[in-house]
């Protein structure tokens, strides 16, 4: 199995330490760890803006350009028969990930998304309490807001809300929770991930039957606060790294997984390296599951 590592080191939020998250994973030896497990790994390929794009007015506008660049890199990786492994600064890179999967096919695709996160990230500019773009990518992807941003990123039409599976989400704003409750999204609680994963398996079986390709997105704060030390948005009552790695392995064994992304690692707050090691453990679980699904050596 061939993996293409793609990095997205761009951020607009006030706390910008996550821009260095992709590089922190690389410096921790992620690519060597994958190669030691008999994977063929190419890259890293970094999302870079042109001088014109970087100088464009508006931080959200520049992130739209960065997502479009990410989409092209994903499409190229898929065209080269390499599975895209995305190291992202923030969760809004999910829009480019979905756009890249759709761009990689010659026919219209029904896209699914697995959202592994402590937060639903389904706010709109009208419902958000924080004003953070990183709290809106699920709403953007499903057509609830920021249509120009989505189209600029290359995702010409939104995905269906019923084609989103939320895993370990447990800390939403009140109006955001209303949107999620009304959406028809599958919700897999932490208790299921820490238990027998029966609800996770059922949700993935349904999504694999409905969607043509699936993007799996993992925000590091899906993990329990004890795994993340000083991470700013860490939440209690989450899974351990071992529990989540096992769950992600189950997810990635289902057919039609097209890309896997990990976001929101802030090395400035990772004083003992615990966050990066937790992230690598979950990544390795996911890639092991993908290998099993594709009949590769593990």
C-alpha positions in Angstrom: 0.0 0.0 0.0 1.3 3.4 -1.0 0.7 6.5 1.2 1.1 10.1 0.2 1.7 12.5 3.1 0.3 15.9 2.5 0.7 18.8 4.9 -1.6 21.8 5.4 0.2 24.4 7.6 -2.2 27.3 7.3 -4.3 28.9 10.0 -6.5 31.9 10.6 -7.5 31.6 14.2 -6.1 33.8 17.0 -4.2 30.8 18.5 -1.9 29.8 15.6 0.3 27.2 17.2 -1.4 24.5 15.2 0.3 25.8 12.0 3.3 23.9 13.3 1.4 20.7 14.0 2.1 19.0 10.6 5.8 19.7 11.0 5.8 18.4 14.6 4.4 15.0 13.4 7.1 14.8 10.7 9.9 15.7 13.2 8.6 13.0 15.5 9.4 10.5 12.8 6.0 9.7 11.5 7.1 8.8 8.0 9.9 6.6 9.2 7.5 4.8 11.6 5.2 4.1 8.7 8.1 2.9 6.5 9.2 0.6 9.3 5.8 -1.1 9.0 6.5 -1.9 5.4 4.5 1.0 3.9 5.6 2.8 0.8 5.5 6.5 1.8 5.9 9.4 -0.6 6.1 13.1 0.2 5.6 15.2 2.2 3.8 17.4 -0.2 3.1 20.8 1.3 0.2 23.0 0.5 1.7 26.3 -0.6 0.1 29.5 -1.7 1.2 31.7 -4.6 2.4 35.2 -3.8 -0.8 36.5 -5.1 -2.9 34.2 -3.0 -0.9 34.9 0.1 -1.3 38.6 -0.4 -5.1 38.4 -1.0 -7.3 40.4 1.3 -9.0 38.4 4.1 -7.6 35.5 6.2 -10.6 33.3 5.4 -10.1 34.0 1.7 -6.5 32.8 1.9 -7.7 29.6 3.6 -10.1 29.1 0.7 -7.2 29.3 -1.7 -5.2 26.9 0.5 -8.0 24.4 0.5 -8.1 24.5 -3.3 -4.4 23.8 -3.4 -5.0 20.9 -1.0 -7.7 19.5 -3.2 -5.3 19.4 -6.2 -2.6 17.6 -4.2 -5.1 15.0 -3.1 -6.4 14.5 -6.6 -2.8 14.1 -7.9 -2.1 11.6 -5.1 -5.1 9.5 -5.9 -4.2 9.6 -9.6 -0.8 8.2 -8.7 -2.5 5.4 -6.7 -1.4 6.7 -3.3 -3.7 7.0 -0.3 -3.7 10.6 1.0 -2.7 11.0 4.6 -3.3 14.6 5.5 -1.5 16.4 8.3 -3.6 19.5 8.9 -3.3 22.6 11.0 -7.0 23.0 11.6 -10.3 21.3 10.8 -11.3 23.6 7.9 -8.9 21.6 5.7 -11.7 19.1 5.6 -13.3 21.2 2.8 -10.3 20.8 0.6 -10.1 17.1 1.5 -13.7 16.5 0.3 -13.0 18.6 -2.8 -9.9 16.6 -3.6 -11.8 13.3 -3.4 -14.5 14.6 -5.7 -11.9 16.0 -8.1 -10.1 12.7 -8.3 -13.0 11.0 -10.1 -14.3 11.4 -13.6 -17.9 11.1 -12.6 -20.0 12.8 -9.9 -19.4 11.3 -6.5 -21.6 11.0 -3.4 -19.1 11.8 -0.6 -19.3 10.7 3.0 -17.4 12.0 6.0 -16.5 10.6 9.4 -16.0 13.4 11.9 -14.0 12.2 14.9 -13.8 15.2 17.2 -14.9 16.4 20.7 -16.7 19.2 18.9 -19.3 19.0 16.1 -17.8 22.0 14.2 -21.3 22.5 12.8 -21.6 26.2 13.7 -22.5 28.9 11.2 -21.6 32.6 11.5 -25.1 33.1 13.0 -24.8 30.4 15.7 -21.2 30.5 16.7 -20.1 31.7 20.1 -16.4 31.8 19.3 -16.4 33.2 15.8 -13.8 30.6 14.8 -13.7 29.3 11.3 -12.5 26.0 12.6 -15.8 25.6 14.3 -17.7 25.7 11.0 -16.3 23.1 8.6 -19.2 20.5 8.9 -21.7 23.3 8.4 -19.8 24.5 5.4 -19.4 21.0 3.9 -23.1 20.3 4.3 -24.2 23.6 2.7 -25.4 25.5 5.8 -23.1 28.5 5.4 -20.2 30.1 3.6 -21.1 28.9 0.1 -18.5 31.0 -1.6 -15.8 29.7 0.7 -16.8 26.1 -0.1 -16.9 26.8 -3.9 -13.5 28.6 -3.7 -12.1 25.5 -2.1 -13.3 23.4 -5.0 -16.3 21.7 -3.4 -18.8 22.7 -6.0 -21.8 21.3 -4.2 -22.3 20.3 -0.6 -22.4 16.8 0.8 -25.6 15.5 2.4 -25.9 15.9 6.2 -27.1 12.3 6.4 -23.7 11.3 4.9 -21.8 12.5 8.0 -21.0 10.3 10.9 -20.0 12.1 14.1 -17.8 10.1 16.5 -17.0 11.1 20.1 -18.6 14.6 19.7 -19.5 15.8 23.2 -19.1 19.6 23.5 -21.3 21.7 21.2 -22.7 25.3 21.4 -26.4 25.3 22.1 -27.6 26.5 18.7 -25.0 24.3 17.0 -26.5 21.3 18.9 -29.9 22.2 17.5 -28.5 22.1 13.9 -26.9 18.7 14.5 -30.1 17.4 16.1 -32.1 18.5 13.0 -29.6 17.3 10.5 -30.0 13.5 10.3 -26.3 12.9 11.0 -25.3 9.6 12.6 -24.0 10.2 16.1 -21.6 7.6 17.7 -21.1 8.5 21.4 -17.9 8.0 23.4 -19.5 5.2 25.3 -19.8 3.1 22.2 -16.2 3.7 21.2 -15.1 2.7 24.7 -17.5 -0.3 24.5 -18.3 -2.8 21.7 -18.4 -0.3 18.9 -21.8 -1.7 17.7 -23.2 1.7 16.8 -20.0 2.7 15.1 -20.1 -0.5 13.0 -23.7 0.1 12.1 -23.1 3.7 11.1 -20.1 2.7 9.0 -21.9 -0.1 7.3 -24.7 2.3 6.3 -22.3 5.0 5.1 -20.2 2.6 3.1 -23.4 1.4 1.4 -24.5 4.9 0.5 -21.4 6.9 -0.3 -18.9 6.5 -3.2 -15.9 7.8 -1.2 -15.5 8.6 2.4 -13.2 11.1 4.1 -12.2 10.3 7.7 -11.3 13.4 9.8 -9.6 13.2 13.2 -9.2 16.2 15.5 -6.8 15.4 18.3 -9.2 16.8 20.9 -11.5 13.8 20.3 -9.2 12.1 22.8 -9.7 12.4 26.6 -8.2 15.4 28.2 -5.7 13.2 30.0 -4.1 12.3 26.7 -3.5 15.9 25.6 -1.9 17.8 28.5 -2.3 21.5 27.7 -4.4 21.4 24.5 -6.6 24.5 24.5 -9.9 22.8 23.5 -9.4 19.5 25.3 -12.5 18.0 26.8 -13.0 15.3 29.5 -14.8 12.0 29.2 -13.2 11.0 25.9 -11.5 7.8 24.8 -7.9 6.9 25.5 -5.4 6.7 22.6 -5.6 2.9 22.7 -9.4 3.0 22.5 -9.6 5.5 19.7 -6.8 3.8 17.7 -8.8 0.6 17.9 -12.0 2.4 16.8 -10.2 4.2 13.9 -8.8 0.8 12.8 -12.4 -0.5 12.6 -13.5 2.6 10.6 -10.7 2.3 8.1 -11.4 -1.4 7.5 -14.7 -0.4 5.8 -14.7 0.0 2.0 -14.6 3.3 0.2 -12.3 5.2 2.6 -10.6 7.7 0.3 -8.4 9.9 2.6 -7.6 10.3 6.3 -6.7 13.6 8.0 -5.5 14.6 11.4 -5.8 18.2 12.7 -5.3 20.6 15.6 -1.9 19.6 17.1 -0.3 22.5 18.8 3.4 21.7 19.6 3.7 24.9 21.7 1.4 23.2 24.2 2.9 19.7 23.8 5.5 20.1 26.5 6.3 16.4 27.0 5.5 15.2 23.5 2.4 13.4 24.7 0.0 14.9 22.1 2.2 14.0 19.2 2.6 10.4 20.4 -1.2 10.1 20.9 -1.7 11.3 17.4 0.8 8.9 15.9 -0.9 6.0 17.8 -4.2 6.8 16.3 -2.7 7.3 12.8 -1.0 3.9 13.0 -4.3 2.3 14.0 -6.0 3.8 11.0 -3.4 2.8 8.5 -3.4 -0.7 9.9 -7.1 -0.9 9.3 -6.7 0.5 5.8 -4.1 -2.1 5.1 -6.4 -4.9 6.2 -9.2 -3.5 4.0 -6.9 -3.5 1.0 -5.2 -6.8 1.6 -1.8 -5.3 2.2 0.8 -6.7 4.6 0.5 -5.4 8.1 
